[in-house]
């Protein structure tokens, strides 16, 4: 089951739906810590954002980055655990807009025009990263942003 995000016409920026399962899977990551990460893709036939892959709590950041396709766009959320300089255990949720430079123009446009609406459905994101290659979302980038 899906619901339409926002009202209005059928263009990509307002017509892309969000699968209810996508929002529920994000909530499982956020509230229950069931997932370390969730990778979302746009299903062009259904015209909605769907869950492509989830990673269990024990999976690493390398597992997460390896789950992103080398030549196609995706959205993803990653639950980043870290220890502050005061020695406190913290967790921040990162939204990643993955758009590799080698992906198709159509895919880049579709993901770019749908991102803001999808992102608004995911309440509780702390930081957003837009990456066109893996170095732009290196683990050090997350550490710097989180502290």
N, C-alpha and C positions, 0 to 999 in steps of 0.2 A: 504494500500500500504506500502511496506517495501523496504528498500534499504540495500544492503549488506555493512557491515562495513569492510573496507579494502579489499584486494584482496586475492587470494590464494585458498588453498584447503579447504576441508570440515571439518577439525577438529574443536573442540569446541572453540579453542582460536581465530581462524580466520574466522570461518564460521557462527557465530551467527549474525543474522541480528538485526536491530533495527527498530521497527515500526515507521513510520513517525509520527504517533499520539503520540508516547512516547516523541520524541524531541519537538513537538509542545506543548504538555502539560507542559513540563519543561519550555519552553519559556513563557507560560502563567503565571507560578508561578514566574519566574524571572523578567519579564518585566511588567506584568499587575497586579501582586499580586492577581490573581484570585483564587489561591490555597494556603493553608498554607503548605500542603505537598502532595507528590505524591508517591505512592507505585507501584513498577514495579515488574513483575514476568517474568520468562522465559517460553514462550510457546514452549514446546519441539516438538509439532507437526508442528508448523509453523517455528520453529527454529529462533525465534526472541524474543526480549525483548518488552513486551507490558505493558500498564497501567492496573493495577489491581484496584486501588482505588485512589481517590483524596479527600482531606479534604478542606473545605471552609476556608476563611480567619479568621473566628471567632473560628475555632476549636483550642483546646489546645494541648499542648505537650502530655498530657495523652491520648487524642484521637488518636494522631499519633502513640504512642507506642502500644496502644490497637489494632491498625489496622494491626500490624505485626503478622503473625502466630507464635504460640508457638513452632511448630515443623517442620517448613520448611523455607528455605532461601528466601530472597527478597533483592532487591535494593530499596532504598528510598531516596528522597530528602526532606529536611525540611527547611523552611524559618524561621530563628530564629531572632526575633526582641528583641533588648535589649537597655539599656541606658548606655552610657559610664560614666566613672568617671567624665568627663567634662560635664555631663548632656546632651549629644547629642544622639538623637534617631538613632540607626543603625540597619542594617539588614545583616545577613550573611547566605549564603546557605550551608547547610551541606549535604554531600552525605553519606549515611549509607549503609554499606554492612552488612546485617543481616544474620548471619549463626549460628543459635542455635546449641549447642553441641548435642542435641538430634535428629537433622535432619539426613536424609539419607546421606550416604557417596557420592552416585551418585549426589545428589542435591548439596552438598557442593563443589564437584569437578566442576560441571557444572557452578555454580555461580563464583567460584574462577577463572576459566580459561576464563570466559567471561567478568569479571569486568572491566579490564583496557580499553578494547575497547569501552565498553558501556560508561564508565565514560568520555572518551575523546569526545564523542558525545555531552556531556552536558557542553557547554562552560559557565564559570562563577561560577563554584563551588569554594567556599572558603576553606572548610575543609572537610576531609574525616574521617569517623569513621568506624572501623571494630568491630563488636560486636557479641559475642557468647551468651551473656545473658544480660538482661535489665540493670544491674548495669553498664555495660561498655558504655552505652549511656544515662546515667542519665542526667537530665537537668543541673545539676552542671557541668558535663563534658563539655557540650556545652558552658556554661557560661565561664568556664576557658579557653577553646580554643578560644572563640570569643574576649576575652579581652587582 
